[in-house]
Amino acid sequence: MNRTSTKVGGKIPAQPGPRETKVGFVAAAAQQESAPGAAPGSVIPGAGPALRPGERATVRLRETGPDEPPRYAPEWLELREPADAAARAHELLDPLRIRLANLPGKAGLVIHDLGCGTGSMGRWLAPRLDGAQHWILHDRDPYLLHFAAVASPRSAADGSRVSVETRRGDVARLTPDALAGASLVTASALLDVLKREEIETLAAACTGAGCPALLTLSVAGRVELTPSDPMDAEITEAFNAHQRRDGLLGPDAITVACEAFSEWGATVRVNPSAWRLGPGEAALTAQWLRGWVGAAVEQRPELKQRAERYLQQRLAACEAGELRVTVHHSDLLALSRPTGGTS
């Protein structure tokens, strides 16, 4: 993996395609937002802001062909960052702190952030951990890496120094050697856009290096909208099917990750980490709605006309402050058996 040095926090799809459209991601049109289904063969813009002239989508999770467009733009990542921070499971921090406190050596923590995007995970976690920290930020896009490094926190909970470096590379090819000396591996909104073999590779790398993994905000495949609508369940089912296309795990990712880490001897804990969106998060809710419905229509084109009416009604309720949405996620903490003789 090549090294660069910088940092930021969030993710948006640029072109419609079979990969990596997810809750909180956008299969966005290349121009201004259009009405649902306006462009034949495209996903309704949503789950993140549609790209405007001059914006660029970034980030690849794995090696792809030359025609495969990058997926994520920082605007969506920034929009979702406050909701992500509020949702993450604080209950997992105490067992993580206990493990980190028992690590051998006193030189500080080395934390690998996989698919770091704009760096939101570091901004959330670094100020909640004591001691000197060195964050190694992994992503395939140099622009996001730069954003992430520049915006990274500089001090830990106890005032100790936090430093960063960046590495360009494919997170799906992680090896125990790449994690040599790691104290912790983190990722946010990543597992559900991986395939089974990629999660198994991740689990093998973390357990082989003897380091814990905190993997947050994986979609659970459940949403609740208030007031409810008869189409809610139908859209949810179609969206979840879209998440599972081309071998991606979508809402099955947490179960697969639990199995993979457990098979390598890790102790695994899973806690809920739901977005709870009300009138104060109307901008995020509206963008999420567009992408959620858009992915459902891409999966089931026969829903198009009814879904367009549904989306417009939901957006109107959102704008009026009458819509509340709970998007369920899960956070996973895997405590691998240490390789340095500590427990």
Disulfide bonds with the S-S distance in Angstrom:
none
